[in-house]
Every structure is written in structure tokens, then in C-alpha cells.
Amino acid sequence: MYQIKSQIYQDLTKTQKSALCNFLRALVKKYPEMSVDDVLDKFLEDERYYFDINNPHFEFLEDFLDNNKFLEETALYIKECRKYYDYKKSQEPIIQAQKEFEKKKRAFLREVKMSKEPPTKKQLYYYEKLCKRYNIEKKELSSKLEAKNEIDRILNEYTRDFENID
């Protein structure tokens, strides 16, 4: 897409070219179900309408709308945009799988880090209170991970028992 962008619209200024390309790319993204020709027709129809009501998006296009070279370049750019978005859509499952993998990796690394750090005062205090409350014999906790897992185990075990009473 970027290679095509440097080859088209040579008669326009850099700012005009950028504005037009951004607009066309947004149009392709907005109408993913439409074909390249349909998107081009919609663009031309909209621009002619805005010229008719004397409120154009791109005033500099007035002389170009019926130019064959302009229409060919626009169709080429729309086609490249369509390829770009189709490729991006096809890559979505891979990207999601990658994100899921990274999420699991971060969780694993967080647990490894927690297993090497001593438990916090809050964890120890909360663990002691839970042990007193449920009459459980206290263990010596050596890491944040162990404290977290032990607290989770107690909460799950005893809240489940209370739910079964009802």
C-alpha cells in the first residue's frame, strides 16, 4: 500500500495526497463488504454530491473527478487498501493467539517472581486471621506465591462448605 502511495497522485501536493489517501483508506475500512468498484463509485458519487451543494471535502478534486488517470490511480489505491485490510483480518486469529500466549507468559513470570519473594505482612496477617477463624493449623509460608495459594485454598474450601449448608 505504501509503495503504491508514492507512485500515485503525482499532480497533488503532499498534504492533498495524504488527506485523500486517508479518506479513501477510511472509506474502504468503513465498507468492508463492498467491492473496489463499488467503493470507487460511492466515493465519486459522494464527492459529486458535495460539489453540487457547494461543500466539497476536497476542493482540489473538482478538475480530477472525470480524469481517467485519477480514476485508475484511485481504483488502484482502493484495491491496495482492500488487500491490506483483508490481510489484516486474516491475521487476526494469529494475533489473538499471540496475545493469549503473552498473557499466559506474563502470568507464569509473575508467579515465578512471587515464588522467590517472601510473603508480605498483609498476607501473613490475613492468613493468620483465616487460620484463627476456621481453626486451621498454621504453616510456615516461605513465599508470596505460597501465601496466595494457601489463602485461596482456605477461602475456596470454607466458602464452598458454607454454601452447601444452605
PyMOL commands that set and color helices and strands:
alter all, ss='L'
color gray80, all
select helices_A, chain A and resi 2-7+14-30+36-52+59-61+68-90+92-116+121-134+144-165
alter helices_A, ss='H'
color red, helices_A
deselect
rebuild
show_as cartoon
